[in-house]
Amino acid sequence: MKTTEKQIEALRELINIGVGKSASILNTMLNSHIILQVPLLKILNISELNNEVKAFSKGKLSTVILKFDGPFSGSAELIFPSETAMILVNSLVGENPIGMDFDSIRSGTLCEIGNVVLNGVMGSISNIFSSYFKYSVPEYIEDFAENIFSEKAVDFDMKVLLAKTKFIIKELNIDGDIMLFFEVSALDRLIEMIEEL
C-alpha cells in the first residue's frame, strides 16, 4: 500500500499522542519538566533505514529495544547517538555521580525512559486495535548501527516507522529516534484502522 501525506500525518499524530502521555509520566517519575515532540515521521524500508541512521550518527548508538507480540509482532526502539544519551542522563541524574557506576546508571536511566516512551507509543497503537500487546523486558544496547540492525537487514518484508523525536529538558534540545519495526501487512492494517476512526 502506497501511503499518502494524510495517512503519514495521521500516524504522526498517533505517535504524538503516545509520547505526550509518556512525557507526563516522565515528568512525575524523574521530577523534571520534559517535553516530547515528534515533528517528523517517515516510513522506510530496511535499505533506506541504513542511510537514515548513518546520517543520524556515525558513532555508537544507545538503543532501548522493546519487543512486542499481539495483533502483530515486531519491536519498538528508542535510539540516541551515545554522546547525546550521555547529555540526557547527565541532565536528569547530575554529572558523574560520586561512588557510583555511571555505566549502569546510564543504562538503567535510559531503559526507564525507553520503557515509558515506547509503552506510551504502543499504548496508542493498541487503542486503535482495541487489543493488548505483550512486551518483553526492555533491552539496552550500545553499539554501531550496522551491528544493532544486522538481523533486520536481511528481512526485506519489513517496514520501519521512523519518528524523529525531540526531548526538551532544562532548556536542552535532545534529538532521538523512535523506530517501530513490523511487517508490511501490519503497517497496512494499522493505516486502515486509523482511516476507519
RACOR-V789910 format. One line per field, one symbol per residue. ss: DSSP state (H for helix, E for strand, L for the rest). Layout:
ss=???
This chain:
ss=LLLLHHHHHHHHHHHHHHHHHHHHHHHHHHLLLEEEEEEEEEEEEHHHHHHHHHHHLLLLEEEEEEEEELLLLEEEEEEEEHHHHHHHHHHHHLLLLLLLLHHHHHHHHHHHHHHHHHHHHHHHHHHHHLLLLEELLLEEEEELHHHHLLLHHHLLLEEEEEEEEEEEELLEEEEEEEEEEEEHHHHHHHHHHHHLL
